[in-house]
Amino acid sequence: MRLFAGTQWDAPPTCDRCGLAEVLCNCPPLPVSREPTKAPEKQIARVAVEKRKKGKVVTVIRDLSDANEQLEELLVKLKNAMGAGGTVKDSTIEVQGNHEARIRKLLAELKYRIK
């Protein structure tokens, strides 16, 4: 919802290219540039355990070149297998807790090379 939707200051969103209202715009959609994804066999995952503020321990998986959606899917698999929380930050997967050995085993089953 827009900030002033339904008020006298409401202005319909406009196209950045032609300046018309979005409902009247006939501009073709911009091409979506997607970087090609690598197969898991061609990627090297670096798994490490880091200590954070207040003594919290996090298992970090770096150097995966997948698209962000695929990192999210991998994160869901890891979180479900470990029974822990986690997130994706700057193309790095973080899983709460020290699960290095279990994550290495699961990534190996998914055909990732591990360092």
Long-range contacts (C-beta under 8 A, 24 or more apart in sequence): 34-67, 35-65, 35-67, 37-65, 37-66, 37-67, 37-70, 38-65, 38-66, 39-111, 40-110, 40-111, 40-112, 41-111, 41-112, 41-113, 43-112, 43-113, 44-112, 44-113, 44-114, 44-115, 45-107, 45-112, 45-113, 45-114, 45-115, 46-114, 46-115, 47-100, 47-103, 47-104, 47-107, 47-114, 47-115, 48-100, 49-98, 49-100, 56-96, 57-96, 57-97, 57-98, 58-94, 58-95, 58-96, 58-97, 59-94, 59-95, 59-96, 59-97, 59-98, 59-99, 59-100, 59-103, 60-92, 60-93, 60-94, 60-95, 61-92, 61-93, 61-94, 61-95, 61-103, 61-107, 62-91, 62-92, 64-91, 64-93, 64-112, 65-91, 74-110, 77-106, 77-110, 78-103, 78-106, 81-106
